[in-house]
Every structure is written in C-alpha cells, then in structure tokens.
Amino acid sequence: MQPDPANGPRKIPVAAFVANAPSELAIVVAAGTIGLEKRFIVSDRIQKLGLALAGLTTNIHSGRVQIMGGGEISYLSHMPASEREATLRGLDVKNICCILFTKGLEPPGDIRTLAEENDLPLLRTPLLSSRAINLVTGFLQEQLAPQMTIHGVLLEMYGVGVLLLGDSGIGKSECALDLIARGHRLVSDDSVLLKKVGSHIDGESPDLTREHLEIRGIGIVNVRELFGVSSVGERIKVELVVELRKWELAGEIDRLGIDPLEAELFDIKIPKHILPVSPGRNLSVLVETAVRSFLHKRGGANGIESMLEKHAAKVRAN
C-alpha cells in the first residue's frame, strides 16, 4: 500500500512551524513576517548557510530550514562591507524557506534588509545550534512524514500495534469489539491514519472517529464510555497485519506457517497473517493467537522449526 501520489510531497508553511514547534525552541520572528505564510518547509533535513556564504550558492537545497550561528555571523562580520553585500545578494533567496538564528543571536542589519525586501522569514532561538537542530529535525520528521488513510481497524494488543484488514462487512469491527471486551485497546475503527516515521509505521485515529466503533445492528458506540479509559489507545507502531478473508477467497493457505507472509505499507514490510472467515470460527481468539505467535517468534522461538527438528530427530533415531 502506497500513499496517493496525487497528494504530492508534504509541506508546511513557515508560519505553522513557528506556531507548533517544540516550546523549548522558543522561536521568535525577527524579520520577514510577510513570508511566513508564503514560504514552505518541504524537508526534515537542516542545512547550515556556511558553504553558501563561502560562495557555493548551489549548495542551498530548496525548502530546508537554514541555520546561522556564531560562526556564520563572525565570518560575515570580518568581510569588507562591499564583499559582504555581494555575498548576501548572491544567495539564492527564492530557495530559502527561512533562516533560524541560534544562541539568541540578532540577525545583522544587512541580512534583515535582505529578508524584508524578499519576504524571507528570519527566526531566532536561544538554543545552541546542536540542540536546535535535533529538535527541529524531530519535529519536521513528524510533520512531514508520508501518510495515508486506509480502511481497517487498529488495535493495541500486548503492546503490539495490530492492523486488521478485510472487505467491508467481513466482521473487523465485531472482532475488535470482542478483543476490547477481552482487555485489548482500540486505536482506530474504520479509518486508520498511517504515517511513515523514519523506518517504521505509526497508526492513529482521525480526530472525528477517535474512541468510536461502528457495530452493525447497534450503531456507533463510544468505547471509552462503555468499557472505560483503559479500552482506548493512542498512536502506536504498527507491527503486525491480520487480514480477514472469506473462506472461498482465501486461496491456498500455508497450513504449517513455513513461508511467512508480509504486507508492504509504504516501502516497509510488516509480518502478516491471512485468516479465512467462515461461520463458527472465533476470530478474536484467532487474532489473539496470531499476536501471541508473533511475540513468541520475536522472542526467538518458532513452533514449526521446533516441530521439524523433533521430526528430523525421530527419523534419525529410526
């Protein structure tokens, strides 16, 4: 499953970055206020302006937060006025979304002038460059993470994020209800928001449907109100996919589990089970067993390998 390419790359206006950045950054807008809504951050990677100031202006990558600290300001201050003006005018300003000054440094007057002329936001933080870069990178990784919404149910079971998939009406929500009654937690029903954060997938509920579950014949219920605060979970890492399929559509099922299945979310492979659905099968117990098996294997044990070893030993003995 891949994000819809029609959505294009994710981006946020500099104004949203200023408004929502971690409070520790204590960002203040020093100049270029008009550009806050007009310029966009498109990358979670941070860049220092040092090389560009040294003449390598092609080194500026569009849409990245540019950092200026004491080193860069000192470098500019030791230039003759005419050379400094030429250096600043030579910057590819249209590719700079904003400049963040660290250690509480005030932007020099000629940089302020350049910023106001080009609606280029200049920001300040009291933090050292190293700390500021870590916080900004972490925040942007979250904000710019590729995401998609899929039809399914997301549960937290034994600390594992379990994504239930299957055709509409196959019984995902009813299965989830039984699992909630058995002590597991609902994260999202019907629509699941998935985000690729680094090398893993996080899942959560859209705001509109959070804590709610739709049960045919009953309607929409508030899980927290019916089962208590411990019955609902927040965002969780998706580690296992369980797909429910009608028995006649399940195809050939590996009864021994020798060849493990995988689901691909974005470009990340996640362990998967396909459970055939038919009257009389207890889906909640099957899903719970699939999760226990997943945890068992993650701990180093493997039921089929153990059985095959026993079989081989018996053959050798004979």
C-alpha beads as a LAMMPS data file, in Angstrom:
LAMMPS data file: protein, C-alpha beads

318 atoms
317 bonds

1 atom types
1 bond types

-500.0 500.0 xlo xhi
-500.0 500.0 ylo yhi
-500.0 500.0 zlo zhi

Masses

1 110.0

Atoms # bond

1 1 1 0.000 0.000 0.000
2 1 1 1.442 3.317 -1.073
3 1 1 0.436 6.953 -0.399
4 1 1 -1.663 8.547 -3.116
5 1 1 0.796 10.295 -5.475
6 1 1 -1.915 12.820 -6.279
7 1 1 -1.397 14.322 -2.849
8 1 1 2.163 15.295 -3.783
9 1 1 5.001 15.950 -1.348
10 1 1 4.015 17.093 2.119
11 1 1 4.912 20.628 3.138
12 1 1 4.118 23.095 5.889
13 1 1 4.198 26.893 5.832
14 1 1 6.867 28.517 7.957
15 1 1 4.039 30.065 9.998
16 1 1 2.901 26.564 11.078
17 1 1 6.463 25.690 12.028
18 1 1 6.726 28.796 14.218
19 1 1 3.325 28.174 15.833
20 1 1 3.741 24.454 16.537
21 1 1 7.463 23.891 17.045
22 1 1 8.573 22.448 20.430
23 1 1 8.261 25.068 23.162
24 1 1 11.914 24.598 24.121
25 1 1 12.902 26.252 20.836
26 1 1 11.093 29.461 21.930
27 1 1 11.113 30.712 18.355
28 1 1 10.723 34.443 17.762
29 1 1 10.188 36.040 14.347
30 1 1 12.893 38.654 13.832
31 1 1 12.048 39.790 10.287
32 1 1 10.247 38.812 7.079
33 1 1 6.835 38.349 8.685
34 1 1 5.009 38.554 5.347
35 1 1 6.862 35.466 4.125
36 1 1 5.630 33.242 6.972
37 1 1 2.567 32.099 5.007
38 1 1 4.181 32.350 1.569
39 1 1 7.227 30.123 2.128
40 1 1 7.088 26.391 2.823
41 1 1 9.283 23.809 4.517
42 1 1 9.382 20.599 2.471
43 1 1 12.267 18.678 4.032
44 1 1 13.096 17.487 7.536
45 1 1 16.790 17.915 6.800
46 1 1 18.511 21.004 8.184
47 1 1 21.229 22.994 6.476
48 1 1 23.858 25.475 7.609
49 1 1 24.466 28.504 5.412
50 1 1 28.231 28.393 5.825
51 1 1 29.089 26.888 2.416
52 1 1 26.650 29.168 0.607
53 1 1 28.195 32.210 2.294
54 1 1 31.602 30.958 1.184
55 1 1 30.444 31.095 -2.431
56 1 1 28.900 27.674 -3.023
57 1 1 25.423 29.086 -3.567
58 1 1 24.266 25.971 -5.448
59 1 1 24.635 24.155 -2.122
60 1 1 21.323 25.613 -0.942
61 1 1 18.589 22.969 -1.045
62 1 1 15.098 24.299 -1.532
63 1 1 12.640 24.033 1.345
64 1 1 15.119 23.307 4.138
65 1 1 15.427 25.315 7.335
66 1 1 18.745 27.169 7.136
67 1 1 20.779 27.614 10.319
68 1 1 23.011 30.559 11.153
69 1 1 25.075 30.549 14.324
70 1 1 28.002 32.468 15.737
71 1 1 30.429 31.036 13.180
72 1 1 28.487 32.233 10.167
73 1 1 27.862 35.693 11.627
74 1 1 31.525 36.025 12.588
75 1 1 32.549 35.025 9.065
76 1 1 30.333 37.740 7.573
77 1 1 31.448 40.379 10.071
78 1 1 35.102 40.004 9.020
79 1 1 34.292 40.702 5.359
80 1 1 34.656 44.158 3.839
81 1 1 31.241 45.798 3.508
82 1 1 31.186 45.585 -0.294
83 1 1 32.158 41.906 -0.287
84 1 1 29.563 41.088 2.383
85 1 1 26.846 42.832 0.364
86 1 1 27.841 40.918 -2.770
87 1 1 27.845 37.629 -0.820
88 1 1 24.339 38.209 0.555
89 1 1 22.983 39.373 -2.801
90 1 1 24.428 36.223 -4.359
91 1 1 22.348 33.929 -2.154
92 1 1 19.574 32.057 -3.929
93 1 1 16.934 33.638 -1.710
94 1 1 13.975 32.110 -3.562
95 1 1 15.130 28.641 -2.469
96 1 1 15.461 29.585 1.213
97 1 1 12.252 28.994 3.171
98 1 1 13.573 30.600 6.365
99 1 1 16.747 31.216 8.361
100 1 1 16.944 30.223 12.023
101 1 1 19.492 32.127 14.138
102 1 1 20.680 30.131 17.143
103 1 1 22.036 31.132 20.585
104 1 1 19.650 34.104 20.632
105 1 1 21.765 35.959 18.080
106 1 1 20.278 39.005 16.424
107 1 1 20.335 38.962 12.598
108 1 1 22.789 41.589 11.277
109 1 1 21.231 44.673 9.707
110 1 1 22.108 43.821 6.100
111 1 1 20.539 40.363 6.459
112 1 1 17.411 41.975 7.924
113 1 1 17.252 44.297 4.932
114 1 1 17.626 41.386 2.516
115 1 1 14.894 39.480 4.353
116 1 1 12.396 42.349 4.346
117 1 1 12.987 43.030 0.661
118 1 1 12.338 39.383 -0.236
119 1 1 9.736 38.417 2.391
120 1 1 12.218 35.917 3.822
121 1 1 11.376 34.899 7.424
122 1 1 14.216 35.291 9.913
123 1 1 13.718 33.357 13.148
124 1 1 15.597 33.252 16.460
125 1 1 16.001 30.615 19.144
126 1 1 18.022 30.864 22.368
127 1 1 19.269 27.282 21.968
128 1 1 22.690 26.195 20.780
129 1 1 22.840 25.012 17.173
130 1 1 23.263 21.332 18.056
131 1 1 20.201 21.228 20.313
132 1 1 18.126 23.361 17.952
133 1 1 18.944 21.076 15.008
134 1 1 17.904 17.972 16.957
135 1 1 14.572 19.488 17.993
136 1 1 13.771 20.937 14.574
137 1 1 14.648 17.676 12.807
138 1 1 12.486 15.597 15.141
139 1 1 9.542 17.974 14.771
140 1 1 9.774 18.105 10.967
141 1 1 10.132 14.336 10.652
142 1 1 6.760 14.045 12.348
143 1 1 5.079 16.900 10.467
144 1 1 6.362 15.935 7.018
145 1 1 6.011 12.164 7.416
146 1 1 4.362 10.495 4.387
147 1 1 0.863 9.429 5.375
148 1 1 -2.256 7.735 4.073
149 1 1 -5.645 6.739 5.399
150 1 1 -6.827 3.159 4.871
151 1 1 -9.976 1.193 5.682
152 1 1 -9.354 -1.090 8.639
153 1 1 -9.187 -1.394 12.402
154 1 1 -6.126 -0.706 14.534
155 1 1 -5.745 -2.295 17.966
156 1 1 -3.129 -2.355 20.677
157 1 1 -2.663 -5.949 21.839
158 1 1 0.028 -6.887 24.350
159 1 1 1.787 -3.632 23.418
160 1 1 1.760 -4.500 19.694
161 1 1 0.014 -2.382 17.070
162 1 1 -2.209 -4.827 15.130
163 1 1 -3.847 -3.680 11.886
164 1 1 -6.987 -5.617 10.916
165 1 1 -7.775 -5.515 7.192
166 1 1 -10.533 -7.066 5.105
167 1 1 -13.505 -6.314 2.913
168 1 1 -16.300 -4.157 4.285
169 1 1 -18.792 -6.229 6.270
170 1 1 -16.463 -9.150 6.912
171 1 1 -16.501 -8.569 10.687
172 1 1 -13.471 -6.444 11.554
173 1 1 -15.340 -4.172 13.964
174 1 1 -17.178 -7.070 15.629
175 1 1 -13.865 -8.866 16.067
176 1 1 -12.394 -5.674 17.532
177 1 1 -15.325 -5.386 19.945
178 1 1 -14.698 -8.908 21.241
179 1 1 -10.987 -8.153 21.633
180 1 1 -11.775 -4.949 23.547
181 1 1 -14.014 -6.968 25.874
182 1 1 -11.045 -9.311 26.398
183 1 1 -8.890 -6.400 27.625
184 1 1 -7.225 -5.096 24.462
185 1 1 -7.362 -1.480 23.316
186 1 1 -8.963 0.224 20.323
187 1 1 -6.833 2.776 18.500
188 1 1 -8.970 3.358 15.415
189 1 1 -12.006 1.865 13.694
190 1 1 -12.968 2.147 10.016
191 1 1 -10.376 4.782 9.026
192 1 1 -6.777 4.347 10.146
193 1 1 -4.249 7.145 9.619
194 1 1 -0.813 5.690 8.889
195 1 1 2.419 7.686 8.951
196 1 1 5.876 6.603 7.903
197 1 1 8.213 7.947 10.580
198 1 1 11.823 7.004 9.901
199 1 1 11.978 3.241 9.416
200 1 1 8.616 2.339 10.965
201 1 1 4.889 2.932 10.526
202 1 1 2.776 4.674 13.167
203 1 1 -1.007 4.380 13.196
204 1 1 -3.628 6.531 14.852
205 1 1 -7.267 7.557 14.556
206 1 1 -8.560 10.606 12.691
207 1 1 -9.963 13.128 15.164
208 1 1 -13.570 12.631 14.022
209 1 1 -13.766 8.884 14.758
210 1 1 -11.371 8.636 17.727
211 1 1 -12.675 6.314 20.509
212 1 1 -15.700 5.267 18.420
213 1 1 -16.623 1.882 16.984
214 1 1 -19.354 1.091 14.458
215 1 1 -21.249 -2.158 15.085
216 1 1 -23.878 -3.260 12.598
217 1 1 -27.215 -3.613 14.355
218 1 1 -26.173 -1.400 17.279
219 1 1 -24.719 1.696 15.641
220 1 1 -21.794 3.862 16.618
221 1 1 -20.661 3.431 20.216
222 1 1 -18.139 5.317 22.345
223 1 1 -15.696 2.672 23.509
224 1 1 -14.242 4.771 26.334
225 1 1 -17.682 5.396 27.832
226 1 1 -18.772 1.745 27.561
227 1 1 -15.564 -0.072 28.517
228 1 1 -13.509 2.510 30.435
229 1 1 -10.474 4.659 29.838
230 1 1 -8.132 1.666 29.508
231 1 1 -10.066 0.369 26.477
232 1 1 -8.763 3.005 24.072
233 1 1 -5.207 3.650 22.958
234 1 1 -3.387 6.467 21.252
235 1 1 -0.896 6.380 18.415
236 1 1 1.052 3.126 18.144
237 1 1 3.691 1.497 15.960
238 1 1 2.129 -0.972 13.502
239 1 1 3.993 -4.265 13.845
240 1 1 1.540 -6.889 12.613
241 1 1 -1.129 -7.042 9.895
242 1 1 -4.008 -9.530 10.104
243 1 1 -6.197 -9.785 7.014
244 1 1 -9.648 -11.370 7.257
245 1 1 -10.807 -13.090 4.060
246 1 1 -13.912 -15.051 3.145
247 1 1 -13.035 -18.734 3.154
248 1 1 -13.792 -19.172 -0.556
249 1 1 -11.500 -16.243 -1.434
250 1 1 -8.624 -17.125 0.861
251 1 1 -6.908 -19.314 -1.735
252 1 1 -4.122 -21.652 -0.770
253 1 1 -3.239 -21.125 2.879
254 1 1 0.120 -22.305 4.229
255 1 1 -1.228 -24.523 6.995
256 1 1 2.164 -25.023 8.642
257 1 1 3.342 -21.405 8.502
258 1 1 6.622 -22.333 6.833
259 1 1 6.560 -19.371 4.437
260 1 1 5.780 -16.208 6.425
261 1 1 3.688 -13.541 4.716
262 1 1 4.420 -9.816 4.629
263 1 1 2.369 -6.705 3.961
264 1 1 4.020 -3.633 2.464
265 1 1 2.993 -0.286 3.897
266 1 1 4.749 2.494 2.035
267 1 1 8.067 0.694 1.396
268 1 1 8.236 -1.096 4.745
269 1 1 7.486 -4.818 5.063
270 1 1 5.441 -5.912 8.085
271 1 1 4.602 -9.505 9.166
272 1 1 1.146 -10.577 8.043
273 1 1 -1.393 -13.339 8.660
274 1 1 -4.390 -14.191 6.465
275 1 1 -7.281 -15.643 8.465
276 1 1 -10.079 -17.343 6.488
277 1 1 -13.514 -16.336 7.777
278 1 1 -16.374 -18.823 7.983
279 1 1 -19.322 -19.470 10.336
280 1 1 -18.226 -20.870 13.680
281 1 1 -14.645 -19.571 13.600
282 1 1 -13.773 -17.493 16.665
283 1 1 -11.967 -14.594 15.016
284 1 1 -10.992 -12.805 18.215
285 1 1 -9.258 -15.922 19.579
286 1 1 -7.525 -16.439 16.223
287 1 1 -6.289 -12.834 16.098
288 1 1 -5.128 -13.037 19.710
289 1 1 -3.268 -16.276 18.926
290 1 1 -1.652 -14.652 15.875
291 1 1 -0.330 -11.848 18.092
292 1 1 0.935 -14.300 20.717
293 1 1 2.669 -16.277 17.955
294 1 1 4.244 -13.071 16.627
295 1 1 5.605 -12.207 20.073
296 1 1 6.788 -15.807 20.547
297 1 1 8.755 -15.674 17.291
298 1 1 10.142 -12.232 18.099
299 1 1 11.497 -13.732 21.301
300 1 1 13.419 -16.302 19.269
301 1 1 11.031 -19.267 19.348
302 1 1 9.404 -20.834 16.288
303 1 1 6.764 -23.562 16.554
304 1 1 7.221 -25.038 13.076
305 1 1 11.005 -25.128 13.363
306 1 1 10.719 -26.873 16.726
307 1 1 8.335 -29.470 15.270
308 1 1 10.539 -30.071 12.221
309 1 1 13.581 -30.545 14.457
310 1 1 11.673 -33.126 16.508
311 1 1 10.588 -34.885 13.315
312 1 1 14.140 -34.948 11.966
313 1 1 15.448 -36.301 15.259
314 1 1 12.843 -39.081 15.216
315 1 1 13.767 -40.007 11.627
316 1 1 17.462 -40.172 12.547
317 1 1 16.663 -42.335 15.559
318 1 1 14.871 -44.813 13.355

Bonds

1 1 1 2
2 1 2 3
3 1 3 4
4 1 4 5
5 1 5 6
6 1 6 7
7 1 7 8
8 1 8 9
9 1 9 10
10 1 10 11
11 1 11 12
12 1 12 13
13 1 13 14
14 1 14 15
15 1 15 16
16 1 16 17
17 1 17 18
18 1 18 19
19 1 19 20
20 1 20 21
21 1 21 22
22 1 22 23
23 1 23 24
24 1 24 25
25 1 25 26
26 1 26 27
27 1 27 28
28 1 28 29
29 1 29 30
30 1 30 31
31 1 31 32
32 1 32 33
33 1 33 34
34 1 34 35
35 1 35 36
36 1 36 37
37 1 37 38
38 1 38 39
39 1 39 40
40 1 40 41
41 1 41 42
42 1 42 43
43 1 43 44
44 1 44 45
45 1 45 46
46 1 46 47
47 1 47 48
48 1 48 49
49 1 49 50
50 1 50 51
51 1 51 52
52 1 52 53
53 1 53 54
54 1 54 55
55 1 55 56
56 1 56 57
57 1 57 58
58 1 58 59
59 1 59 60
60 1 60 61
61 1 61 62
62 1 62 63
63 1 63 64
64 1 64 65
65 1 65 66
66 1 66 67
67 1 67 68
68 1 68 69
69 1 69 70
70 1 70 71
71 1 71 72
72 1 72 73
73 1 73 74
74 1 74 75
75 1 75 76
76 1 76 77
77 1 77 78
78 1 78 79
79 1 79 80
80 1 80 81
81 1 81 82
82 1 82 83
83 1 83 84
84 1 84 85
85 1 85 86
86 1 86 87
87 1 87 88
88 1 88 89
89 1 89 90
90 1 90 91
91 1 91 92
92 1 92 93
93 1 93 94
94 1 94 95
95 1 95 96
96 1 96 97
97 1 97 98
98 1 98 99
99 1 99 100
100 1 100 101
101 1 101 102
102 1 102 103
103 1 103 104
104 1 104 105
105 1 105 106
106 1 106 107
107 1 107 108
108 1 108 109
109 1 109 110
110 1 110 111
111 1 111 112
112 1 112 113
113 1 113 114
114 1 114 115
115 1 115 116
116 1 116 117
117 1 117 118
118 1 118 119
119 1 119 120
120 1 120 121
121 1 121 122
122 1 122 123
123 1 123 124
124 1 124 125
125 1 125 126
126 1 126 127
127 1 127 128
128 1 128 129
129 1 129 130
130 1 130 131
131 1 131 132
132 1 132 133
133 1 133 134
134 1 134 135
135 1 135 136
136 1 136 137
137 1 137 138
138 1 138 139
139 1 139 140
140 1 140 141
141 1 141 142
142 1 142 143
143 1 143 144
144 1 144 145
145 1 145 146
146 1 146 147
147 1 147 148
148 1 148 149
149 1 149 150
150 1 150 151
151 1 151 152
152 1 152 153
153 1 153 154
154 1 154 155
155 1 155 156
156 1 156 157
157 1 157 158
158 1 158 159
159 1 159 160
160 1 160 161
161 1 161 162
162 1 162 163
163 1 163 164
164 1 164 165
165 1 165 166
166 1 166 167
167 1 167 168
168 1 168 169
169 1 169 170
170 1 170 171
171 1 171 172
172 1 172 173
173 1 173 174
174 1 174 175
175 1 175 176
176 1 176 177
177 1 177 178
178 1 178 179
179 1 179 180
180 1 180 181
181 1 181 182
182 1 182 183
183 1 183 184
184 1 184 185
185 1 185 186
186 1 186 187
187 1 187 188
188 1 188 189
189 1 189 190
190 1 190 191
191 1 191 192
192 1 192 193
193 1 193 194
194 1 194 195
195 1 195 196
196 1 196 197
197 1 197 198
198 1 198 199
199 1 199 200
200 1 200 201
201 1 201 202
202 1 202 203
203 1 203 204
204 1 204 205
205 1 205 206
206 1 206 207
207 1 207 208
208 1 208 209
209 1 209 210
210 1 210 211
211 1 211 212
212 1 212 213
213 1 213 214
214 1 214 215
215 1 215 216
216 1 216 217
217 1 217 218
218 1 218 219
219 1 219 220
220 1 220 221
221 1 221 222
222 1 222 223
223 1 223 224
224 1 224 225
225 1 225 226
226 1 226 227
227 1 227 228
228 1 228 229
229 1 229 230
230 1 230 231
231 1 231 232
232 1 232 233
233 1 233 234
234 1 234 235
235 1 235 236
236 1 236 237
237 1 237 238
238 1 238 239
239 1 239 240
240 1 240 241
241 1 241 242
242 1 242 243
243 1 243 244
244 1 244 245
245 1 245 246
246 1 246 247
247 1 247 248
248 1 248 249
249 1 249 250
250 1 250 251
251 1 251 252
252 1 252 253
253 1 253 254
254 1 254 255
255 1 255 256
256 1 256 257
257 1 257 258
258 1 258 259
259 1 259 260
260 1 260 261
261 1 261 262
262 1 262 263
263 1 263 264
264 1 264 265
265 1 265 266
266 1 266 267
267 1 267 268
268 1 268 269
269 1 269 270
270 1 270 271
271 1 271 272
272 1 272 273
273 1 273 274
274 1 274 275
275 1 275 276
276 1 276 277
277 1 277 278
278 1 278 279
279 1 279 280
280 1 280 281
281 1 281 282
282 1 282 283
283 1 283 284
284 1 284 285
285 1 285 286
286 1 286 287
287 1 287 288
288 1 288 289
289 1 289 290
290 1 290 291
291 1 291 292
292 1 292 293
293 1 293 294
294 1 294 295
295 1 295 296
296 1 296 297
297 1 297 298
298 1 298 299
299 1 299 300
300 1 300 301
301 1 301 302
302 1 302 303
303 1 303 304
304 1 304 305
305 1 305 306
306 1 306 307
307 1 307 308
308 1 308 309
309 1 309 310
310 1 310 311
311 1 311 312
312 1 312 313
313 1 313 314
314 1 314 315
315 1 315 316
316 1 316 317
317 1 317 318
